[in-house]
Amino acid sequence: MTAVPPGGTAPMPALPEPLVARLEALLCDADGNLFPSEEPAFVASADVTNRLLADLGVDRRFSPEELRLATTGMNFRTTSRRLAAEAGHPEVDVEPWVVEEKRAVTAHLGATLTPHPETSDALTALSAYLRLAAVSSSALTRLAACFTATGLDELIPPAVRFSAEDSLPVPTSKPDPAVYLHACKQLGIAPEAGLAVEDSVPGALSAVRAGCPTVGNLLFVPEAERAARGAALFDAGVLTVVDSWRQLADLLLPVLTRRAAGDLISTGGVE
């Protein structure tokens, strides 16, 4: 296992070359990983959550930050069911609240997110060698707003976005591995050929349980939480942790470019 460098906030990255050489796809968690959507999303989500609690007759209220820390990696359906059960109302139909939260968060993210050029550049470089896909607990409508606002529509179009909320026969949420297994099946790859990139522990557990080699990404994790998050991601089974998509590209591209050159030579493509 890779160790945390003395005084460092993230483990020094390393990936086995044979593992990289057999990769076919890059399976990207979306929220908090491809774009910094979690903090603004929780602003809108906390408002809906607090209205749900009021409707249940519960005095408890969440700030956006409290809700983020309590539910990162879970979708709103899972959160609302848990809150209803804790309030003594497990029979409550939370679906109208799921719809309202989806509407509110989607509108807020579409208005607040902007492109992150370093991430776009790294993903563009990796897309020359690996198929890119998004594997998320979020609804497809929310993902659509985020991808458009951040300029990632062309790199990861709707056909290769997989949602635990919308893409499965029965909606679920990470850490259930179902959405990763579904994504690999739809892409026509074995799980070990898809490198998952996750920022949260539930997401990492989902990918690892599906059999995907997994990397943790701290790019949009608040600075004060990075050391603890990196350690928790290792405990969840990630192979290494990076600080950015650029750092991940720097790890993968030397092997991927050598692999591509070898393929060209073996097929007579190089004179």
C-alpha positions in Angstrom: 0.0 0.0 0.0 1.2 3.5 -0.8 2.1 5.5 2.3 1.3 9.1 3.1 4.5 11.2 2.7 5.7 12.9 5.9 3.8 16.2 6.3 1.7 15.5 3.2 -2.0 15.6 2.8 -2.3 12.9 0.1 -0.7 9.6 -0.5 2.0 9.5 -3.2 0.4 8.1 -6.3 1.4 4.9 -8.0 -0.4 2.4 -10.2 1.0 -1.0 -11.4 1.9 -0.8 -15.1 0.2 -4.1 -16.0 -3.1 -2.8 -14.5 -2.9 0.4 -16.6 -1.9 -1.5 -19.7 -5.2 -3.5 -19.7 -7.5 -0.6 -19.1 -10.2 0.2 -21.6 -12.3 2.8 -19.9 -12.2 5.6 -17.3 -15.3 5.4 -15.1 -15.7 8.9 -13.6 -17.9 9.7 -10.6 -19.5 13.1 -11.3 -20.4 15.2 -8.2 -17.3 16.5 -6.4 -15.1 14.7 -8.8 -15.6 16.0 -12.3 -16.9 19.3 -11.0 -17.3 21.0 -7.6 -21.0 20.4 -7.5 -21.4 19.1 -4.0 -21.2 22.3 -2.0 -23.7 24.3 -4.2 -25.9 21.3 -4.5 -26.3 21.0 -0.7 -27.4 24.7 -0.6 -30.4 23.8 -2.6 -30.8 20.3 -1.1 -30.7 21.6 2.5 -33.7 23.9 1.8 -35.7 20.9 0.5 -34.5 18.6 3.3 -35.6 21.1 5.9 -39.0 21.5 4.4 -39.3 17.7 4.4 -38.4 17.7 8.1 -40.9 20.4 8.9 -43.6 18.4 7.0 -42.7 15.4 9.2 -43.0 17.5 12.3 -39.3 17.3 13.1 -37.6 20.3 14.7 -34.1 19.3 13.4 -32.7 21.5 10.6 -29.6 21.1 8.5 -27.2 23.7 7.3 -25.8 22.9 3.8 -22.4 21.9 5.3 -24.0 19.7 8.0 -26.0 17.9 5.3 -23.0 17.5 3.1 -20.9 15.9 5.9 -23.8 13.6 6.8 -24.8 12.4 3.4 -21.9 12.7 0.9 -22.0 9.9 -1.6 -25.7 9.1 -1.0 -28.6 10.2 -3.2 -31.5 12.2 -1.8 -33.9 9.2 -1.9 -31.7 7.3 0.5 -31.3 10.4 2.7 -35.0 11.2 2.8 -36.0 7.6 3.6 -33.5 7.5 6.4 -34.7 10.8 7.8 -38.3 9.7 7.6 -37.6 6.4 9.3 -35.6 8.2 12.1 -38.6 10.5 12.6 -40.8 7.5 13.1 -42.5 7.7 9.7 -41.0 4.9 7.6 -44.2 4.7 5.6 -44.0 8.2 4.2 -43.9 8.5 0.4 -40.7 10.5 -0.3 -41.0 10.4 -4.1 -42.6 13.9 -4.3 -39.7 15.2 -2.3 -37.2 13.4 -4.5 -38.7 15.2 -7.5 -38.6 18.6 -5.8 -35.0 18.2 -4.6 -34.0 17.1 -8.2 -35.7 20.2 -9.6 -34.2 22.6 -7.1 -30.6 21.3 -7.2 -30.6 21.0 -11.0 -31.6 24.6 -11.4 -29.0 25.8 -8.9 -26.1 23.9 -10.4 -26.9 24.9 -13.9 -26.7 28.6 -12.7 -23.6 28.3 -10.6 -21.1 25.8 -12.1 -18.4 26.9 -14.6 -15.8 25.1 -16.7 -12.6 23.9 -15.0 -10.0 24.0 -17.8 -7.3 21.8 -16.2 -9.8 19.0 -15.7 -11.1 19.3 -19.3 -7.6 19.3 -20.6 -6.6 16.2 -18.7 -9.7 14.3 -19.7 -9.3 15.3 -23.3 -5.7 13.8 -23.2 -7.0 10.6 -21.6 -9.9 10.2 -24.0 -7.4 9.5 -26.8 -6.6 6.2 -25.1 -9.6 5.3 -22.9 -13.3 5.5 -23.3 -14.8 8.0 -20.8 -18.0 7.4 -18.9 -19.8 8.9 -15.9 -21.0 6.7 -13.1 -23.0 8.6 -10.6 -25.7 8.3 -7.9 -27.2 11.5 -9.2 -30.2 11.8 -11.5 -29.5 12.2 -15.3 -31.3 15.6 -15.4 -28.9 16.9 -12.7 -25.9 15.4 -14.5 -27.1 17.0 -17.8 -27.1 20.5 -16.2 -23.7 20.0 -14.7 -22.1 18.7 -17.8 -23.4 21.5 -19.9 -22.4 24.2 -17.3 -18.9 22.8 -17.1 -18.4 22.3 -20.8 -18.0 18.5 -20.6 -20.9 17.5 -22.8 -18.7 16.4 -25.8 -16.2 14.5 -23.7 -18.8 12.5 -21.8 -22.1 12.6 -23.7 -25.5 11.4 -22.4 -25.1 7.9 -23.9 -22.2 7.1 -21.5 -23.7 8.6 -18.3 -24.9 6.0 -15.9 -27.1 7.0 -12.9 -27.9 4.8 -9.9 -31.1 7.0 -9.7 -32.3 6.6 -13.3 -30.3 3.9 -15.2 -31.2 0.9 -13.1 -34.4 -1.2 -13.0 -34.7 -0.3 -9.3 -33.1 3.0 -8.1 -30.3 2.6 -5.6 -27.3 4.5 -4.4 -23.6 4.0 -3.8 -22.1 2.1 -2.0 -24.2 -0.5 -3.7 -22.1 -1.7 -6.7 -25.1 -2.0 -9.0 -24.4 1.2 -11.0 -20.8 0.2 -11.7 -21.8 -3.3 -12.8 -24.4 -1.8 -15.0 -22.0 0.7 -16.6 -19.5 -2.0 -17.3 -22.1 -4.2 -18.9 -23.4 -1.4 -21.1 -19.8 -0.5 -22.1 -19.1 -4.1 -22.9 -16.1 -4.3 -20.6 -15.0 -6.5 -17.7 -15.0 -4.5 -14.4 -11.2 -4.9 -14.1 -10.8 -3.0 -17.4 -12.6 0.1 -16.1 -10.6 2.4 -13.8 -13.0 4.1 -11.4 -12.2 7.6 -10.1 -14.1 8.6 -6.9 -13.9 11.3 -4.3 -16.2 9.8 -1.7 -16.0 6.7 0.5 -19.4 5.4 -0.6 -18.4 5.8 -4.2 -15.1 4.1 -3.8 -16.8 1.2 -2.0 -19.3 0.9 -4.9 -16.6 0.6 -7.5 -14.3 -1.7 -5.4 -17.2 -4.0 -4.7 -18.0 -4.1 -8.4 -14.4 -5.3 -9.1 -13.2 -2.1 -10.7 -9.7 -0.9 -9.9 -10.3 2.5 -8.2 -8.4 5.7 -7.6 -9.4 8.4 -5.1 -9.4 12.1 -6.3 -9.1 14.9 -3.8 -9.3 17.8 -6.3 -12.6 19.3 -5.0 -12.4 18.0 -1.4 -12.0 20.9 1.1 -8.4 21.3 2.2 -9.1 20.6 5.8 -10.7 17.3 5.0 -8.1 16.0 2.6 -5.9 14.0 4.9 -8.8 12.2 6.5 -10.5 11.6 3.2 -7.4 10.2 1.6 -6.9 7.7 4.5 -10.6 6.7 4.4 -10.4 6.2 0.6 -7.5 3.8 1.2 -9.5 2.0 3.8 -12.3 1.6 1.2 -9.9 -0.1 -1.1 -8.6 2.5 -3.6 -5.2 1.8 -5.2 -3.9 5.3 -4.8 -5.1 8.9 -4.3 -4.4 11.9 -6.6 -4.9 15.6 -6.1 -6.2 16.3 -9.6 -7.1 14.9 -12.9 -3.8 16.3 -14.2 -1.9 14.1 -11.7 -4.0 11.1 -12.8 -3.2 11.8 -16.5 0.5 12.0 -15.7 0.3 8.6 -14.0 -1.6 6.9 -16.9 -0.4 8.5 -20.1 3.2 7.2 -20.2 1.9 3.6 -20.1 -1.0 4.3 -22.4 1.1 6.0 -25.0 3.6 3.1 -24.9 0.8 0.6 -25.2 -0.6 2.5 -28.3 2.8 2.6 -29.9 3.2 -1.1 -29.3 -0.2 -1.8 -30.8 0.8 0.2 -33.9 4.0 -1.7 -34.3 2.4 -5.1 -33.9 -0.2 -4.3 -36.6 2.3 -2.9 -39.0 1.1 0.7 -38.5 4.7 2.0 -38.0 7.1 1.9 -40.8 
